[in-house]
Amino acid sequence: MERLLRLLVETRYLLRLIVTMTAFVCACVLAVYWGTVVVKARRLARKIGKDPNVIPRELVGRWMRLIWAPTVVAWCVQPWLAGLGLGRKTFWLRRLINPAQPAAVPGAIIGSLLAVVALILTMICWRRMGLSWRIGIDPGERTELVVQGPYRLVRHPIYALSILLMLGVVLAIPTPLMLVTAGIHILMLQIEARREETYLLKIHGPQYSRYRDTVGRFIPRFRVQ
């Protein structure tokens, strides 16, 4: 009986350790992701002579930042809190699945792997964008229309991967606050994608219209011959 109890305790400790490590993986992925955004914004600003719309040039984008910026901060902070075991007794930061239970492990591992994959693919998309990479909309600016590489599959691969990254973190850290954070972030991406399409249609006209009609927004369109 004593051996069985010891084995049970060791198993619970191992499960909690695995779940904790996946939280730190997500924390590091988000640190690299948003750290790269900051570095890219600064470097690009030096190359093009202006900030790449970190602060949008139009009113709607600025109002959206007031909601979106705190959401991103909450997204980045929560994995660290989960990994350090802080706030476990708080409703909003308490996992919906006990990390010491076997059921918590598959989601944690899959979620952290999705986060890593999303980061790698996003970096490929950032590289493909080159000097056309922007964070917001400037109605008076005309950038090159990028339709090669990942953009041949979907119109907004960076946003699609951001959704995948968020869902991965939710799987790894399923707390009420993370679910709310995910809902707000994904809603903001949906709105921003549609706003960008209106802007691109205005400056690129028929070229973008043809592109929009043949390429999916977030999910590739596979046509059956």
Beta strands, then each sheet from edge to edge (+ up, - down):
end
